[in-house]
Amino acid sequence: MGIFIENNTIPIILVALLLVLVSVQGAQNITMESGTETFVEKTSQLYQDFDHLYMNIFGTEAIVIIVEDGQVSNPALLQAMDRLDHMSSSLPGVVDVQSVATVVKDANFGLTGDASLPEDKAELQSLIDAHVPEQLMPDSTHTLVYVEIAGSLTDDQKQEILREVETSVSLAEFPPDYNVVVTGEPAFMVSMNNAMMSSMGVLLGLSVVLMIVVLYLVFGHVRWRLMPLAIVLLGIIYTFGAMGYLGIPMTMVSMAAFPVLIGLGIDYAIQFHNRIEEELERGETPADAVVDTIKHTGPAVLIALIITALGFFSLLTSSVPMIQDFAKLLLIGIVMCFLASLFVGVTVIYGLDNIQSMRKEKFGHLSLSGKNKPKTSSAGTGEPKPDILDRFLGRTTHFTIKHPFMILSIAVLLCVGGLVADTQVGIQTDTETFVPQDLPALINLAHLSDITGGEDQMNIIIKTDNAADPETLKWMDEFSSHEIDSRNNIIGAESMASVIKSMNGGVIPESESEIRSLYEQMPAQQKDRFMHGENMLLLNLNVGDVMGSIGMEGFEVLTEIVKDDMLWMSPPPGMTATITGSNVVFIEVIGALTSGRIFMTYLGLGMVFGGLFLIYRDLLKALVPVVTMFMVIGWSGGLMYLLGMDYNPMTATLGALILGVGSEYAVLMMERYFEEKEKGASPEEAMTEAGVKIGKAIVTSGLTTLFGFCALIASDFGMISGFGMITVIDVGLALFATFVIFPPVMVLLDNFREKRKARKIISDVSLEDNIETIELAKHSTDPEADAF
């Protein structure tokens, strides 16, 4: 491979540039997804119930316009609402518009046959008092306009409708004394997605700036110290292209893959860059340096890549599609960054060094500038003179090897304590804490909740043989009344039963014919809201502000109670009831994200161990990196507990992630250790030499990754800042373990194995000598030998 790269420098660069153009074209196909399909498998029953039955048939979302700080009965205000109703109701995707103006016009039509707003203020006030529900007018100075949109709309369609509604509000000419606010779940989600995309762009830019600073500070012993960053960005471009061609969507979680890829990819580039510079400093020709770099560093980095991939592979076991997409993106990305580092990175350094060599021959000055020329030892050996970091790493490695039992005893105790403490770390399920608390859309949504008391629902899909059966409607009515009366957190119910009762003097008719007659009188929009065809009905239980009152865990308990109540108050024969809704889906998603965290972590450990064993066929080489990373997992849990941090949907995957990131450091250190041993060094000497020679590259890549993630901590989004904080902690712990835990464990176990082999050899030699002596005695005539 090294010879190939050496002989094909220009073709490799041309192919790399061509792939950039191909990748840019593929990136045009990337789509942003945040719908139900990113949380739940499309083949699951949960998805079928929520998306196919509820959202596509009954589901609606409401853009809510709050009008406040003035009298609702003001004719000018009602005229403005009427204009808003006309403009909004004509928008594609809008199912219905409800406001005080629509109710008053309908009531006036029923009384006078005139579907218009009365001009007389007293008459207007009379209609408001008699017909407007509390849902639309919580008090005399607040009124709400609900623009209901189909739940099956895409995010882009919702954003377009929201933009049109905001335009309609500005054109409706509300009186200047009133405060008008556009809010609701669709407005909040659109604002959150836009803010997150904007935030990620800024944070990734800050990450790159911090990485540049670290490369300047720590990677100054090489030429072209910023090249690793350029190489990893090339790998990211290739990853974007692969995403587009493979149809991997961009989701809220997969966006976090790019900081991870930058951190991992820059490590590959740094390792190749560091080794080729090391070979050149020894006086090798550029061609020989390329071959030796690919020969020694290539396999080590490739093994590290495979082990990293095995750690990430455990994420594919998640039942949440966006976590699976996250894993796919990571697996593709590390391969792209590796290929960019191997071919482009090494080729560019080889080409630049050749250019400098030609300049040296032409102009007669050094290929290395005085600033970057390596410092050689006073002995004149050609080896670079150790700097402060080299000496620190050497002394650290030497100290840990000399005091293995003390260090490992402390490490094991802290690991066990951390694993116990990790079980006490909380799980954050309140989605509102994931976003900036000063986000205007969140403030407006909270204000709406304060006005209405919250309008979260538990949706029950009822399948029946006959939607007009009186027994079916009576059961719905009785079950609703029971839940409202006996469950404090259920404050209301809406269904076809409540509509029929309101049309029939507060009772449900006894005959099917009477019910069908009422169905015919019912407006089509109202009928479609609660009934689909002849065999499907909807029952909505109003649970108020779930997150503000009982939280997601409390809602999960309430859902189980309602399920038990349905078993106790069983529906009539031929009828089934299924609980669904956005909150029910979110419970399952949070459970899948968090309950599988420990399984994914230990599965990743097992896969890393199995992968190392298959590659090396050596128990020691498979065990030591896994032991090192197991320590990190325990320490991480303990630190999270001590810092009072919680897991969230994004950080729940970090157990598997740190396996991938940390195992790489341990594998690279181990490869260099055995390379030094093959040169004849003792285990202690080999480990000290490895810690000095490859340690600087590992520290550089680790600090670059760590500082890159520090930028994420500055995010206003709690979920992203939490992800950044825990990743910084874990990368720091992985670096610490690589230089403090890995050396004593490796040297201790390797020495034990060598002594065991030595005893076995001595034993085998002694046994052979005894056998030979016995054979000689058998053929001897000496009496003493016969006695023996």
Secondary structure as GFF3:
##gff-version 3
##sequence-region A 1 788
A	DSSP	alpha_helix	2	7	.	.	.	ID=ss1
A	DSSP	alpha_helix	9	27	.	.	.	ID=ss2
A	DSSP	three_ten_helix	36	38	.	.	.	ID=ss3
A	DSSP	alpha_helix	45	47	.	.	.	ID=ss4
A	DSSP	pi_helix	48	58	.	.	.	ID=ss5
A	DSSP	beta_strand	60	68	.	.	.	ID=ss6
A	DSSP	alpha_helix	75	89	.	.	.	ID=ss7
A	DSSP	beta_strand	94	98	.	.	.	ID=ss8
A	DSSP	alpha_helix	100	112	.	.	.	ID=ss9
A	DSSP	alpha_helix	121	131	.	.	.	ID=ss10
A	DSSP	beta_strand	142	150	.	.	.	ID=ss11
A	DSSP	alpha_helix	155	171	.	.	.	ID=ss12
A	DSSP	beta_strand	179	183	.	.	.	ID=ss13
A	DSSP	alpha_helix	185	218	.	.	.	ID=ss14
A	DSSP	alpha_helix	227	246	.	.	.	ID=ss15
A	DSSP	three_ten_helix	254	256	.	.	.	ID=ss16
A	DSSP	alpha_helix	257	281	.	.	.	ID=ss17
A	DSSP	alpha_helix	286	313	.	.	.	ID=ss18
A	DSSP	three_ten_helix	314	317	.	.	.	ID=ss19
A	DSSP	alpha_helix	321	339	.	.	.	ID=ss20
A	DSSP	pi_helix	340	345	.	.	.	ID=ss21
A	DSSP	alpha_helix	346	363	.	.	.	ID=ss22
A	DSSP	alpha_helix	388	402	.	.	.	ID=ss23
A	DSSP	alpha_helix	404	422	.	.	.	ID=ss24
A	DSSP	three_ten_helix	431	434	.	.	.	ID=ss25
A	DSSP	alpha_helix	440	452	.	.	.	ID=ss26
A	DSSP	beta_strand	456	463	.	.	.	ID=ss27
A	DSSP	alpha_helix	470	486	.	.	.	ID=ss28
A	DSSP	beta_strand	492	495	.	.	.	ID=ss29
A	DSSP	alpha_helix	496	503	.	.	.	ID=ss30
A	DSSP	alpha_helix	512	521	.	.	.	ID=ss31
A	DSSP	alpha_helix	524	530	.	.	.	ID=ss32
A	DSSP	beta_strand	531	532	.	.	.	ID=ss33
A	DSSP	beta_strand	536	544	.	.	.	ID=ss34
A	DSSP	alpha_helix	546	549	.	.	.	ID=ss35
A	DSSP	alpha_helix	551	568	.	.	.	ID=ss36
A	DSSP	beta_strand	576	580	.	.	.	ID=ss37
A	DSSP	alpha_helix	582	595	.	.	.	ID=ss38
A	DSSP	alpha_helix	597	616	.	.	.	ID=ss39
A	DSSP	alpha_helix	619	642	.	.	.	ID=ss40
A	DSSP	three_ten_helix	651	653	.	.	.	ID=ss41
A	DSSP	alpha_helix	654	678	.	.	.	ID=ss42
A	DSSP	alpha_helix	683	693	.	.	.	ID=ss43
A	DSSP	alpha_helix	695	713	.	.	.	ID=ss44
A	DSSP	alpha_helix	718	740	.	.	.	ID=ss45
A	DSSP	alpha_helix	742	778	.	.	.	ID=ss46
A	DSSP	alpha_helix	783	787	.	.	.	ID=ss47
###
